[in-house]
Amino acid sequence: MSEKTGSCLWTSVPQMSPAPCDRYKHAICACNGNIYLLGGRGKHSLKDFWKYSVVCNKWMELDCDNDNAPEELEEHSMVPHQGVLYVFGGLRDSAYSDSKTPLWLFDTAKEHWFYIEEQSLRSQNVAPANKKGHSAVLLRSSMFIYGGYIDMRGTSQEFWRFDMDSRLWSLLNIAQAGPGPRHSHSAITHQDYMYLYGGLQGLKEQRDLWRWSYHSHTWTCIRTSSGPSKLMGHSAVVYKDSMLLFGGGETQTAPTNCLWSLNLTTLMWERLPSLPGSTAPCRIHHRCVGLGPKFQPRPPNNTSSKEPSISKNKDNTFRPFKNKCFPSSPLKWQPEEDIELQNLHVGLKSIKTYGNCLTFENHVAQGNRESEHSENETEDTVEVPMPDLLLILGGKPLKDQAAISVWQMTLGDS
């Protein structure tokens, strides 16, 4: 019997200035305990770059003006690996973008952009052209990019692999049956497989589910009797041994707020309900990211000891933060002393909302700070388990106010 998943608690997280403006068709990813957001579209194409602290609910704008940084991007992808963000695609179509391999790297430790020189790519005589609406996923130490579209040329079915160790591209065999031309779809990896759902094939929305094997390099279409409808502009993440699929729509103008779970062992779909009084936002062309141990992918089978796995990286299960981290808005009972966060484990029963401020109740201890403590002591970092959260950032419809829309979902297991 398959394990049932419990109800969802959805909470809007108000944003304080400075914060990025609301947008869609942007890219986000989690790396070293922070969330990074790049580009997208609001009233026009954007090229700003931000780092977000979930614990402090605080944004910081990063430099994106040097020569190695990308330009305005839409429907691009961003994948983290060993402290480096790999940004691909999203350039406005032009003769310039046709001749440029759209891959930029950002070192999160040095906060520095760098671009792989064109001559190193020319020596291969193979590299992907600019694309939008593709999917990019990490499997072992490679980035796999599927589909996308090129303005004036239509949808692509190319399947590319970028080896992050050698920094070499390879075009995988596309002669055998597979998803075909596709964009605005979703993709995730789990163990040694990549899963792809829905999207647009030309102008037609799809609801098919495909699985690609890392070992055999073959695609398999998975037939299911139930599950989501035709979707495009949705998002997907891994949660334990399941794929969570949120939002999107059958058309550009019909965003939904459905949350589906696909058990990757039984390949059975389940629509997840929300708690009474808790309503998910309707979103399309948004982005989502999972935080906490249950949202980390399982290591691939037969992984060598030399190859670092995502689940063993402490930055994915533990996040450092300063002791003097404040809630997003002051509470009536909050003392003037600093607040120390200890053993932050969040479950549905331990969450309480005070107005617009989500607080991890029973796991926030008031710090009885002594006046004689040194500055170094108050600045010490502590590491606590990151709670299991799903964050939804941006998407259409855009909010009237300027700050980006951020929603938080906590899932209770039954």
C-alpha positions in Angstrom: 0.0 0.0 0.0 1.4 3.4 -0.9 2.1 5.9 1.8 -0.4 8.8 1.8 0.7 12.3 2.2 -1.1 14.7 4.5 -2.6 18.2 4.0 -0.8 21.4 3.1 -0.5 24.6 5.0 0.0 27.6 2.7 1.2 30.9 4.0 1.9 34.2 2.2 5.3 35.6 3.3 5.2 39.5 3.1 8.4 41.0 1.7 10.1 44.1 3.1 12.2 46.6 1.1 14.7 46.1 -0.5 13.2 43.2 -2.4 13.0 42.2 -6.1 9.9 43.3 -8.0 7.2 40.7 -8.8 8.0 38.8 -12.0 7.5 35.6 -14.0 9.7 33.5 -16.3 12.6 34.0 -13.9 15.1 31.4 -12.5 15.7 30.5 -8.9 17.7 27.8 -7.0 18.8 27.0 -3.5 22.6 26.9 -2.7 24.4 27.0 0.6 21.4 27.9 2.6 20.2 30.8 0.4 17.9 31.2 -2.5 19.2 33.0 -5.6 16.9 34.7 -8.1 17.9 36.0 -11.6 16.1 37.9 -14.2 12.6 37.2 -15.6 9.9 39.5 -16.8 7.7 42.1 -15.2 6.7 45.0 -17.3 9.8 44.3 -19.4 12.8 42.0 -19.4 14.9 42.0 -16.2 18.6 41.4 -15.4 18.7 41.9 -11.7 20.2 39.3 -9.4 19.2 38.7 -5.7 20.1 36.5 -2.8 17.3 35.6 -0.2 17.7 34.4 3.4 14.7 32.3 4.3 15.3 32.4 8.0 15.6 36.2 8.1 13.1 36.9 5.3 15.7 39.3 3.8 16.8 40.1 0.3 20.2 41.3 -0.9 20.9 42.5 -4.4 24.0 41.1 -6.0 26.2 42.6 -8.8 25.1 41.7 -12.3 26.7 44.5 -14.2 30.2 43.2 -15.0 31.2 41.9 -18.4 31.0 38.3 -17.5 27.4 38.5 -16.1 24.4 37.6 -18.3 22.1 40.2 -19.9 18.4 40.4 -19.5 17.1 36.8 -19.5 13.7 35.2 -19.7 12.7 31.5 -19.4 16.3 30.6 -18.6 17.5 28.0 -16.1 19.8 28.0 -13.1 21.3 24.9 -11.5 23.6 24.8 -8.4 26.6 22.4 -8.1 29.3 22.6 -5.4 28.8 26.3 -4.7 28.6 27.3 -8.3 25.4 28.4 -10.2 25.1 27.4 -13.8 22.8 29.7 -15.8 21.8 28.7 -19.3 19.6 30.2 -22.1 17.0 33.0 -22.0 18.7 35.5 -24.3 16.6 37.6 -26.6 16.9 36.1 -30.0 19.3 37.8 -32.3 22.3 37.1 -34.5 24.4 37.8 -31.5 22.7 35.1 -29.3 22.9 32.6 -32.2 26.7 32.8 -32.1 27.0 32.9 -28.3 26.8 29.8 -26.1 24.5 31.1 -23.4 26.2 29.6 -20.3 27.3 31.7 -17.3 28.8 30.6 -14.0 28.5 32.3 -10.6 30.8 31.5 -7.7 28.6 31.9 -4.6 31.5 32.1 -2.2 33.4 34.9 -4.1 30.1 36.3 -5.5 31.7 36.6 -8.8 30.5 35.9 -12.4 32.6 34.2 -15.0 32.0 33.1 -18.5 33.5 30.0 -20.3 35.7 31.4 -23.1 34.3 30.7 -26.6 37.6 29.2 -27.8 37.2 26.3 -25.4 33.8 25.6 -26.8 34.8 26.0 -30.4 37.4 23.2 -30.0 34.5 20.8 -29.4 32.6 21.9 -32.5 29.4 21.1 -30.5 27.4 23.3 -28.1 23.7 24.2 -27.7 22.3 27.4 -29.1 20.3 29.8 -27.1 16.9 28.4 -25.9 14.0 29.5 -23.7 11.5 27.4 -21.8 13.8 24.4 -21.6 14.4 22.3 -18.5 17.8 21.9 -16.7 18.4 19.3 -14.0 21.4 18.0 -12.1 22.3 14.3 -12.2 25.6 13.1 -10.7 28.1 15.8 -11.9 26.3 16.7 -15.1 23.6 19.2 -16.1 21.0 17.8 -18.5 19.0 20.2 -20.7 15.9 19.2 -22.6 13.9 21.0 -25.2 13.1 24.7 -25.2 12.2 26.9 -28.1 14.2 29.3 -30.3 12.4 32.4 -31.5 11.2 32.1 -35.1 12.4 28.5 -35.3 9.9 26.8 -33.0 10.2 24.1 -30.3 13.3 21.9 -29.9 13.7 18.3 -28.9 17.5 18.4 -28.4 18.8 16.7 -25.3 22.1 18.1 -24.1 24.6 17.1 -21.4 27.1 19.4 -19.8 29.8 17.7 -17.8 30.6 20.1 -14.9 34.1 18.5 -14.3 35.4 18.6 -17.9 33.1 21.5 -18.9 32.3 19.7 -22.2 29.0 19.5 -24.0 27.6 16.4 -25.7 24.4 16.0 -27.7 22.6 12.9 -26.6 20.9 10.5 -29.0 17.5 11.9 -30.0 16.7 9.4 -32.8 14.8 7.0 -30.5 11.3 7.7 -29.2 11.0 10.3 -26.5 9.0 13.4 -25.4 9.7 15.1 -28.8 9.7 18.9 -29.2 8.8 20.4 -25.8 9.0 23.7 -23.9 7.4 25.1 -20.7 7.5 21.6 -19.2 8.9 20.5 -15.8 11.7 18.1 -15.0 13.3 16.6 -11.9 15.8 13.9 -11.1 15.5 11.0 -8.7 18.3 8.5 -8.2 19.3 7.5 -11.7 16.3 8.8 -13.6 15.0 12.1 -15.0 11.3 12.6 -15.0 9.6 15.1 -17.4 5.9 16.2 -17.4 3.6 18.1 -19.7 4.5 21.4 -21.4 3.9 22.6 -24.9 4.5 20.5 -28.0 4.3 23.3 -30.6 1.2 25.1 -29.5 -0.5 22.0 -27.9 -0.5 21.5 -24.2 0.5 18.0 -23.0 -0.1 15.8 -20.0 2.3 13.0 -20.7 4.9 11.7 -18.2 8.3 10.5 -19.4 11.3 8.9 -17.6 14.9 8.8 -18.8 17.4 6.3 -17.6 21.0 7.5 -16.9 22.4 4.0 -17.5 20.5 2.9 -20.6 20.0 6.4 -22.1 16.5 5.5 -23.1 13.1 7.2 -22.6 10.0 5.4 -21.3 6.5 6.9 -21.4 4.7 6.2 -18.2 1.0 5.6 -18.5 -1.2 6.6 -15.6 -5.0 6.4 -15.2 -5.2 9.6 -13.2 -3.2 12.7 -12.4 -2.9 16.3 -13.5 -4.6 17.7 -16.6 -2.7 19.2 -19.5 -0.2 21.7 -18.1 2.3 24.3 -19.1 4.2 26.8 -17.1 4.1 24.6 -14.0 6.9 23.6 -11.6 8.1 20.4 -10.0 10.4 19.4 -7.1 11.5 16.1 -5.4 10.0 15.4 -2.0 11.3 12.2 -0.4 10.4 9.5 -3.0 7.8 11.6 -4.7 7.6 14.4 -7.3 5.5 17.4 -6.3 4.0 19.3 -9.2 2.4 22.7 -8.6 0.4 25.3 -10.6 0.7 26.0 -14.3 -2.4 25.9 -16.5 -4.0 24.5 -19.6 -3.6 27.9 -21.2 -1.5 31.0 -20.6 -4.5 32.8 -19.1 -5.8 30.0 -16.8 -3.4 29.5 -13.9 -4.3 26.8 -11.3 -3.3 26.2 -7.7 -3.4 22.4 -7.7 -0.6 20.5 -6.0 0.0 16.9 -7.1 2.3 14.2 -5.8 3.6 11.4 -7.9 4.9 8.4 -5.9 8.1 7.5 -7.8 8.0 3.9 -6.5 4.4 3.0 -7.4 4.0 5.7 -10.1 0.6 6.7 -8.7 -0.7 10.3 -8.6 -2.4 11.9 -5.6 -3.8 15.3 -5.4 -2.8 16.9 -2.1 -5.5 18.9 -0.1 -5.0 22.1 1.7 -5.8 22.6 5.4 -9.1 24.4 6.1 -8.7 28.1 5.7 -5.4 27.6 3.8 -5.5 28.3 0.1 -2.7 28.0 -2.4 -2.1 30.8 -4.9 -3.0 30.4 -8.6 0.3 30.7 -10.5 1.8 30.1 -13.9 5.4 30.7 -15.1 6.3 30.9 -11.4 9.3 29.1 -9.8 9.5 26.8 -6.8 12.2 25.4 -4.6 12.2 22.9 -1.8 14.2 23.4 1.4 15.1 20.9 4.1 16.2 17.2 4.3 13.0 15.8 2.7 13.4 17.9 -0.4 16.9 16.8 -1.1 17.2 14.2 -3.9 18.5 10.7 -3.0 22.0 9.9 -4.2 22.2 7.9 -7.5 22.7 4.2 -7.3 26.3 3.0 -7.4 27.7 6.4 -6.8 31.5 6.3 -6.4 33.0 7.6 -3.2 34.9 10.3 -5.1 31.7 11.8 -6.5 30.0 14.2 -4.0 26.3 13.6 -3.6 23.8 16.3 -2.9 22.3 14.6 0.2 25.7 14.4 1.9 26.4 18.1 1.6 25.8 19.7 5.0 24.7 22.9 3.4 21.6 21.2 2.1 20.4 19.8 5.4 21.8 22.4 7.7 21.9 26.2 7.3 24.1 28.6 9.2 22.7 31.9 10.4 23.6 34.6 12.9 22.1 34.4 16.4 20.5 37.9 16.1 18.0 37.0 13.4 14.7 38.8 13.8 11.1 37.9 12.6 9.8 39.8 9.6 7.7 42.0 11.8 7.8 42.7 15.6 5.6 40.8 17.9 4.0 42.2 21.0 5.7 39.7 23.2 9.1 40.1 21.6 11.8 41.4 24.0 14.4 43.9 23.1 17.1 41.3 23.5 18.3 39.3 20.5 16.4 36.1 19.7 18.3 32.9 19.5 17.0 30.1 17.2 17.5 26.6 18.6 16.7 23.2 17.1 14.5 24.5 14.4 12.3 21.5 13.5 9.0 22.5 11.9 5.8 20.5 11.8 2.3 21.5 11.1 1.4 21.5 14.8 4.4 23.8 15.6 3.5 26.5 13.2 1.5 29.5 14.2 0.7 32.7 12.3 0.8 36.1 14.0 -0.8 38.5 11.6 1.4 38.4 8.5 4.4 36.9 10.3 5.0 33.2 10.2 6.7 32.0 13.4 8.2 28.6 14.2 6.4 28.4 17.6 7.9 26.3 20.4 11.3 26.3 18.6 12.3 30.0 19.1 13.9 30.5 22.4 14.3 33.9 23.9 18.0 34.6 24.3 18.9 35.8 27.8 21.9 37.7 26.5 24.3 39.0 29.1 25.6 42.5 28.6 29.2 41.3 29.2 29.1 39.0 26.1 31.6 40.0 23.5 30.7 41.1 20.0 32.4 37.9 18.6 30.1 35.7 20.7 27.0 37.4 19.5 28.2 37.0 15.9 28.8 33.3 16.2 27.0 31.2 13.7 25.0 28.2 14.7 23.8 25.3 12.5 20.2 23.9 12.8 18.3 21.5 10.7 16.5 23.4 7.9 12.7 22.8 8.1 11.0 21.1 5.2 9.4 24.0 3.2 8.3 24.5 -0.4 8.6 28.1 -1.5 6.7 29.5 -4.5 8.2 32.7 -5.9 6.6 35.0 -8.5 4.5 33.9 -11.4 1.4 35.3 -13.2 -0.8 36.9 -12.3 1.5 39.6 -11.0 0.7 41.4 -7.7 -0.3 45.1 -7.8 2.4 45.9 -5.3 6.1 45.9 -6.3 7.6 43.2 -4.1 7.8 39.7 -5.4 5.1 37.2 -4.4 6.5 34.6 -1.9 4.4 31.7 -0.7 5.5 29.0 1.8 4.0 25.5 2.0 4.5 23.0 4.8 3.4 19.4 4.2 2.3 17.2 7.0 2.7 13.4 6.7 -0.2 11.3 7.7 
